[in-house]
Amino acid sequence: MSRAHEWAERLRGSLNAALAGQPGVVDRALACFLGGGHLLIEGPPGVGKTTLAEALARSFGGTFRRVQMTSDLLPGDILGVLRLNPRSGDLEFREGPIFSHVVLADELNRTSAKTQTALLEAMAEGHVTVDGVTHPLPSPFFVVATQNPEEFAGVYPLTEAQRDRFMLQVKLGHPGEAAERAVYRKNLSGGGGEGAGAVVSLDELREIRSAVEKIHVDDSLLSYARDLADATRAAAGPNGGASVRAGLDLLRAARAWAFLQKRDFAIPQDLSDLAVDAFLHRVGAVPRTQVEEWIRHVAAPR
């Protein structure tokens, strides 16, 4: 096992310790993070969405900010604003909470379309431009956005183009009985606070990401990703279904998935494992079971 794999196992262990009983969610969140994407989480309050995002930032010594996305939140409240320095008389840029390694945008569909757009543009571009001056965001930069299923429509539902900016969507529900009891015991014993510190350095994290980018993806998997995306388009009509970006995000996530399985090459199973998570939020109000059915009928390369 390479050094990068050892470091990735430390990350995985740290996240599983923080979010007990949810290994599937942890692995998908980690694949999304290492694959260079952003994550959309759906789930009820109080199941660990903030815990997961905080634990990820803490695991590599990164900065973390949580932003409650309310209807009166302005773009400048997230991105930053120009403020007058009373001593110098100059306008100076004051960074907003988006200038963090991990940003939790809680209840993204509760804020205005203008503020949503400002956040999502910064996610796509990796920088913020204010008054003609570009300010680069930290590296790595990872946004975890949440929405509650009961409030899916929200006040300002995300458009298809906005949902397309998220590499994966995962559903975070209640843990199993044993895991929930463990959470109770940990918190009653005073162990539910900050938790473990950094288990890898920023330099080690960058090496992990570099190793992920070197995972081999055969041409047959490019065709398979296209076939998977096309299956959703055929069912949704000419203007619906998964985008080209969705197919590319699936391939990037699959590279990270293969890396987490300690392989230096991707296989069809990596794509089929993640296809529903990459496509579900991009195909409109379609049940998960329906997307699973579309994926199941696509022949994998041999």
C-alpha positions in Angstrom: 0.0 0.0 0.0 1.4 3.4 -1.0 1.9 6.3 1.3 -1.1 8.1 -0.4 -3.3 5.1 0.3 -2.2 5.0 3.9 -3.0 8.7 4.3 -6.4 8.2 2.6 -7.2 5.4 5.1 -6.5 7.8 7.9 -9.0 10.3 6.4 -11.6 7.6 6.0 -11.0 6.4 9.6 -11.3 9.9 11.0 -14.6 10.5 9.1 -16.1 7.1 10.1 -15.2 7.9 13.8 -17.0 11.2 13.5 -20.1 9.9 11.6 -20.8 6.5 13.1 -22.7 3.9 11.2 -22.6 5.7 7.8 -19.7 4.1 5.9 -21.4 4.5 2.5 -22.0 8.2 3.0 -18.4 8.7 4.3 -16.9 6.9 1.2 -19.0 8.9 -1.2 -18.2 12.2 0.5 -14.5 11.3 0.4 -14.7 10.3 -3.3 -16.4 13.5 -4.1 -13.8 15.5 -2.1 -10.7 13.7 -3.6 -12.3 13.8 -7.0 -12.4 17.6 -6.9 -16.1 18.1 -6.8 -18.7 19.5 -4.4 -21.3 17.6 -2.4 -25.1 17.9 -2.1 -26.6 16.2 1.0 -30.2 15.6 1.5 -31.5 14.5 4.9 -33.5 15.6 8.0 -32.0 17.8 10.7 -29.8 16.4 13.4 -28.3 13.4 11.5 -24.7 14.6 11.2 -24.4 16.8 8.1 -22.5 19.5 9.9 -20.5 16.9 11.8 -19.3 15.3 8.5 -18.2 18.6 7.0 -16.5 19.8 10.2 -14.7 16.4 10.6 -13.4 16.6 7.0 -11.9 20.0 7.5 -10.4 19.0 10.8 -8.9 15.8 9.4 -6.4 17.8 7.3 -6.1 20.9 9.5 -8.2 22.9 7.1 -10.5 25.9 7.8 -14.2 25.4 8.1 -17.2 27.7 8.0 -20.9 27.0 8.2 -23.3 29.5 6.5 -27.0 29.3 7.3 -28.6 30.2 4.0 -31.5 32.4 4.8 -33.8 34.4 2.6 -32.2 37.8 3.5 -28.6 36.6 2.9 -26.8 38.7 0.3 -24.0 37.6 -2.0 -21.5 39.8 -0.1 -22.3 38.1 3.1 -20.8 34.9 1.6 -18.2 36.2 -0.8 -16.9 39.3 1.0 -17.2 43.0 0.6 -15.2 46.2 0.2 -14.9 48.1 3.4 -13.4 51.5 4.1 -10.2 51.4 6.2 -10.7 54.5 8.5 -6.9 54.8 9.0 -5.7 54.7 5.4 -8.9 55.9 3.7 -8.6 53.0 1.2 -11.2 50.5 0.3 -10.1 47.0 1.4 -11.5 43.7 0.6 -12.8 41.8 3.6 -13.1 38.1 2.9 -16.4 36.3 3.4 -16.9 32.8 4.8 -16.4 31.2 1.4 -12.7 31.7 1.9 -12.4 28.4 3.7 -11.2 25.0 2.8 -14.6 23.4 3.6 -17.8 25.4 3.5 -21.1 24.1 4.7 -24.0 25.9 2.9 -26.9 24.8 5.1 -30.3 24.8 3.5 -29.1 26.2 0.2 -32.6 26.3 -1.2 -33.6 28.8 1.5 -31.6 31.7 0.1 -32.3 33.9 -2.9 -31.5 32.9 -6.4 -29.0 35.8 -6.6 -27.1 34.5 -3.6 -27.3 30.9 -4.8 -25.8 32.0 -8.1 -23.0 33.9 -6.5 -22.0 30.9 -4.4 -22.2 28.4 -7.3 -20.2 30.6 -9.7 -17.5 30.8 -7.1 -17.6 27.0 -6.7 -17.2 26.6 -10.5 -14.5 29.2 -11.0 -12.4 28.7 -7.8 -12.2 32.5 -7.2 -14.2 35.5 -6.3 -14.2 38.8 -8.3 -15.1 42.0 -6.5 -14.8 45.4 -8.1 -12.8 43.9 -11.0 -10.2 42.3 -8.6 -9.9 38.5 -8.5 -9.4 36.8 -5.2 -8.4 33.1 -5.4 -10.2 30.7 -3.1 -8.1 28.3 -0.9 -6.9 25.0 -2.2 -8.5 22.5 -1.6 -11.9 24.1 -1.7 -15.0 22.0 -1.0 -18.6 23.0 -0.6 -21.1 20.8 1.2 -24.6 22.0 0.6 -27.7 20.7 2.4 -31.4 20.6 1.9 -34.1 18.9 3.9 -36.3 16.5 1.9 -39.5 17.8 3.5 -38.6 21.3 2.3 -37.2 20.3 -1.1 -39.0 23.0 -2.9 -37.9 25.6 -0.4 -38.3 29.3 -1.1 -35.9 29.3 -4.0 -35.5 25.8 -5.5 -32.2 25.1 -7.2 -32.4 25.2 -11.0 -31.1 22.3 -13.1 -28.0 24.3 -14.0 -27.3 24.9 -10.3 -27.8 21.3 -9.3 -25.4 20.4 -12.1 -22.6 22.0 -10.2 -22.6 19.3 -7.6 -20.6 16.2 -8.4 -22.6 13.9 -6.1 -25.7 13.9 -4.0 -26.0 11.6 -1.0 -28.9 11.0 1.3 -28.0 11.0 5.0 -30.5 9.4 7.2 -30.7 8.1 10.8 -27.9 5.6 11.7 -28.6 2.0 12.8 -29.6 1.2 16.3 -26.1 0.3 17.5 -24.5 3.3 15.9 -27.1 5.6 17.4 -26.5 4.2 20.8 -22.7 4.7 20.3 -23.4 8.4 19.4 -25.4 8.8 22.6 -22.6 7.2 24.7 -19.9 9.2 23.1 -21.7 12.5 23.8 -22.7 11.6 27.3 -19.1 10.7 28.0 -17.9 14.1 26.8 -16.5 12.8 23.6 -18.8 14.4 21.2 -17.1 17.8 20.9 -14.2 18.6 18.7 -13.1 15.0 18.1 -9.8 14.0 16.6 -7.4 16.6 15.1 -5.6 16.5 11.8 -4.6 13.0 10.6 -2.9 14.2 7.4 -1.2 17.5 6.5 -2.2 19.7 3.6 0.8 18.6 1.6 -0.1 14.9 2.2 -3.7 15.7 1.1 -2.4 17.2 -2.1 -0.3 14.1 -2.7 -3.5 12.0 -2.3 -5.3 14.1 -4.9 -2.4 13.9 -7.2 -2.5 10.1 -6.9 -6.2 10.1 -7.7 -5.6 12.0 -10.9 -3.2 9.3 -12.0 -5.7 6.5 -11.8 -6.0 4.9 -15.2 -9.4 5.2 -16.9 -9.8 3.0 -20.0 -11.5 4.2 -23.2 -14.2 1.6 -22.7 -15.1 3.4 -19.4 -15.5 6.7 -21.2 -18.1 5.0 -23.5 -19.7 3.4 -20.5 -20.1 6.8 -18.7 -21.6 8.2 -21.9 -24.0 5.2 -22.1 -25.1 5.7 -18.5 -25.7 9.4 -19.0 -27.5 8.7 -22.3 -29.9 6.2 -20.5 -31.2 9.1 -18.4 -31.6 11.3 -21.5 -33.5 8.7 -23.4 -36.0 8.4 -20.5 -36.2 12.1 -19.7 -36.6 13.4 -23.3 -34.3 15.5 -25.6 -33.8 18.4 -23.2 -33.6 16.4 -19.9 -31.3 13.8 -18.3 -27.7 13.9 -17.2 -25.4 16.6 -18.8 -22.0 16.1 -20.2 -20.6 17.6 -17.0 -22.5 14.8 -15.1 -20.7 12.2 -17.1 -17.4 13.8 -16.5 -18.1 14.2 -12.8 -19.0 10.5 -12.7 -15.6 9.6 -14.2 -13.7 11.8 -11.8 -15.6 10.4 -8.8 -15.0 6.9 -10.1 -11.2 7.5 -10.2 -11.3 8.5 -6.5 -13.6 5.4 -5.8 -11.0 3.1 -7.4 -8.2 4.8 -5.4 -10.2 4.1 -2.2 -10.4 0.5 -3.2 -6.5 0.6 -3.5 -6.5 0.1 -7.2 -4.5 2.1 -9.8 -7.2 1.7 -12.4 -10.9 2.2 -12.6 -13.4 -0.6 -13.4 -17.0 -0.6 -14.6 -18.2 -1.3 -11.1 -16.7 2.0 -9.9 -19.0 3.9 -12.3 -22.1 1.8 -11.6 -21.6 2.2 -7.8 -21.7 6.0 -8.1 -23.9 6.6 -11.2 -27.2 7.1 -9.2 -25.4 9.5 -6.8 -24.0 11.5 -9.8 -27.2 11.6 -11.8 -30.2 11.6 -9.4 -30.1 15.4 -8.5 -29.7 16.3 -12.2 -32.7 14.6 -13.7 -35.5 16.4 -12.0 -38.3 14.9 -9.8 -37.5 11.3 -10.6 -37.6 8.6 -7.9 -34.3 7.0 -7.0 -35.7 3.6 -7.9 -36.4 4.8 -11.4 -32.8 6.1 -11.9 -31.5 2.8 -10.5 -33.6 1.0 -13.1 -32.2 3.1 -15.9 -28.6 2.4 -14.8 -29.2 -1.3 -14.3 -30.3 -1.7 -18.0 -27.0 -0.3 -19.3 -24.5 -3.0 -20.4 -21.1 -2.7 -18.7 -18.0 -3.2 -20.8 -16.3 -6.6 -20.4 
